[in-house]
Amino acid sequence: MQLISIPVKEKIAHIVGSYFTTNEIMNVFTGVNIRVDKELFAKWKITLDALNNLSNSDNSDIVIMHILETFCHPLKFSDPQVRHSFIEELNSALAYDALKIKWDDRGAKLEIPTDFKDWAVARLKQMNKKEIIDREQTYGNQRREYEACVRRVDNLIDMRANGEITEDKFKTKKTAILLEKDRLQEFLKDTDKRVENWLEITERGFNYAEKAASIFCRSEEE
């Protein structure tokens, strides 16, 4: 069971490609750690490929909500009328999956049918367990590599203090080790950022799941 069907995703890709630059599209997807293939050249193809990559992940339905809201954010547009046209086109496509983007001058939210409520909460629990395992494994590997690099720094200092290497060799090794240390630190920072991204995504997901029934019923009355 998927929130957005394949034909609707294809239509969304064309719509996004007609409103945003390649870099803007890439920034939205890479912001939630979704792989983007710039070599596809056509913007709609880049978008569709990213959405398909997203479909292969366990948290695809929750993340796609976040992505659509990001594209609809008012700060993405210099002209409010262009934003209005963009969202109207998206809603025309989303209507085929009984979905709709509700928006105002401050933001946008994707409304979901009531039968997704319990399902979404259950999925969030499963996804969170997997995220914890994956993240801890990634962080553990990165941390071990970083600590090994720091030990090489300590060993290099001991070797220089003991006269085992020359000053020139010391400087050469020092430069290489520090570059490696900086590279590993960036990996650790990325993993730390992953925690923040995941927290934001799940917060949105829980909000949708908990409010889905009332929101959907209200929109039906309107």
C-alpha positions in Angstrom: 0.0 0.0 0.0 1.5 3.3 -1.1 0.4 6.8 -0.5 1.0 8.0 -4.0 0.5 5.8 -7.1 3.1 5.4 -9.9 1.1 7.4 -12.5 0.6 10.3 -10.1 4.3 10.3 -9.2 5.1 10.6 -12.9 2.7 13.6 -13.2 4.2 15.2 -10.1 7.7 14.8 -11.6 6.7 16.7 -14.8 5.0 19.4 -12.7 8.1 19.9 -10.4 10.4 19.8 -13.5 8.4 22.7 -15.1 8.7 25.0 -12.0 12.1 24.4 -10.5 15.7 24.4 -11.6 17.9 21.3 -11.5 19.8 22.5 -8.5 16.6 23.4 -6.6 15.2 19.9 -7.2 18.5 18.3 -6.1 18.7 20.3 -2.9 15.2 19.2 -1.8 15.9 15.5 -2.3 19.5 15.5 -1.0 18.2 17.4 2.0 16.5 14.2 3.1 19.3 11.9 2.0 17.7 10.8 -1.3 20.1 9.9 -4.1 19.7 12.2 -7.2 21.1 11.5 -10.6 22.0 14.8 -12.3 23.2 13.0 -15.4 19.6 12.3 -16.4 19.6 15.9 -17.5 15.9 16.4 -18.0 14.4 17.8 -14.7 11.3 15.7 -14.7 13.5 12.6 -15.2 15.7 13.6 -12.3 12.7 14.1 -10.1 11.0 10.9 -11.1 14.2 8.9 -10.5 14.6 10.5 -7.1 11.0 9.6 -6.3 11.6 6.0 -7.4 14.7 5.8 -5.2 12.5 7.1 -2.4 9.9 4.3 -3.2 12.6 1.7 -2.4 13.0 3.0 1.2 10.9 1.9 4.2 9.9 5.5 5.1 8.9 6.5 1.5 5.4 7.6 2.3 6.4 9.8 5.2 9.3 11.4 3.4 7.3 12.1 0.2 4.9 14.2 2.4 7.9 16.2 3.6 9.2 16.6 0.1 5.9 17.9 -1.4 5.5 20.3 1.5 9.1 21.6 0.9 8.4 22.2 -2.8 5.2 24.1 -1.8 6.8 26.3 0.8 6.3 30.0 0.1 10.1 30.7 0.4 10.6 28.6 -2.7 8.7 31.2 -4.8 9.3 34.8 -5.5 5.9 35.2 -7.1 2.9 34.0 -4.9 0.8 33.5 -8.1 3.4 31.1 -9.4 3.2 29.2 -6.2 -0.6 29.1 -6.4 -0.4 27.7 -10.0 2.1 25.1 -8.9 0.0 23.8 -6.0 -3.1 23.8 -8.1 -1.4 21.6 -10.7 -0.1 19.3 -7.9 -3.6 19.0 -6.4 -5.1 18.1 -9.8 -2.7 15.2 -10.0 -3.0 14.2 -6.3 -6.8 14.1 -6.6 -6.4 10.7 -8.3 -5.1 9.3 -5.1 -7.7 11.1 -2.9 -5.0 13.5 -1.6 -4.8 17.2 -1.4 -2.3 19.9 -0.4 -3.8 22.5 2.0 -1.8 25.7 2.0 -1.7 29.2 3.1 0.9 32.1 3.1 3.0 30.4 5.7 3.3 26.8 4.5 1.6 23.7 3.1 0.4 20.3 4.4 -0.5 17.2 2.5 -3.8 15.8 3.7 -4.2 12.0 3.8 -7.3 9.7 3.9 -8.5 8.5 7.3 -7.6 4.8 6.5 -4.0 5.7 6.6 -4.0 6.8 10.2 -3.4 3.5 12.0 -1.3 2.2 9.1 0.9 5.2 9.2 1.6 5.0 12.9 2.4 1.3 12.7 4.8 2.1 9.8 6.5 4.8 11.7 7.2 2.4 14.6 8.7 -0.1 12.2 10.7 2.5 10.3 12.1 4.0 13.6 13.4 0.6 14.7 15.2 0.1 11.4 16.5 3.7 11.4 18.0 3.2 14.9 19.7 0.0 13.8 21.1 1.5 10.6 22.2 4.7 12.2 23.9 3.0 15.1 25.7 0.7 12.8 26.8 3.5 10.5 27.9 5.7 13.4 29.7 2.8 15.1 31.7 2.1 12.0 32.5 5.8 11.4 33.5 6.3 15.1 35.8 3.3 15.0 37.5 4.7 11.9 37.9 8.1 13.5 39.3 6.7 16.7 41.8 4.6 14.7 42.8 7.8 12.9 43.4 9.6 16.2 45.5 6.7 17.4 47.7 7.2 14.2 48.1 10.8 15.2 49.3 9.7 18.7 51.6 7.1 17.2 53.1 9.7 14.8 53.9 12.0 17.7 55.6 9.2 19.6 57.6 8.3 16.5 58.8 11.9 16.1 59.6 12.2 19.8 61.6 9.0 19.7 63.6 10.1 16.7 62.2 7.3 14.5 61.2 9.6 11.6 62.6 12.8 10.2 61.0 16.2 10.4 60.1 16.1 6.7 58.5 12.7 7.0 56.7 13.8 10.1 55.1 16.8 8.3 54.1 14.7 5.3 52.4 12.0 7.4 50.8 14.7 9.6 49.2 16.4 6.6 47.8 13.1 5.3 46.5 12.0 8.7 44.8 15.4 9.4 43.1 15.3 6.0 41.8 11.8 6.8 40.7 13.0 10.3 38.8 15.9 8.7 37.1 13.6 6.2 36.0 11.2 9.0 34.7 14.1 11.0 32.5 15.2 8.1 31.0 11.7 8.0 30.2 11.9 11.7 28.6 15.3 11.2 26.5 13.9 8.3 25.3 11.1 10.6 24.5 13.7 13.3 22.5 15.7 10.8 20.7 12.5 9.8 19.3 12.4 13.4 17.8 15.9 13.0 16.4 15.1 9.6 14.8 11.9 10.8 13.3 13.7 13.8 11.7 16.3 11.6 10.4 13.7 9.2 8.8 11.5 11.9 7.4 14.5 13.7 5.5 15.4 10.5 4.5 11.8 10.1 3.0 11.6 13.5 1.2 14.8 13.0 -0.3 13.5 9.8 -1.2 10.2 11.4 -2.8 11.7 14.5 -4.8 14.4 12.6 -5.6 12.5 9.5 -9.2 11.6 10.5 -10.3 15.1 11.5 -8.5 16.8 8.6 -9.9 14.5 6.0 -13.4 14.7 7.3 -13.3 18.5 7.5 -12.0 18.7 3.9 -14.9 16.3 2.8 -17.4 18.7 4.4 -15.9 21.7 2.6 
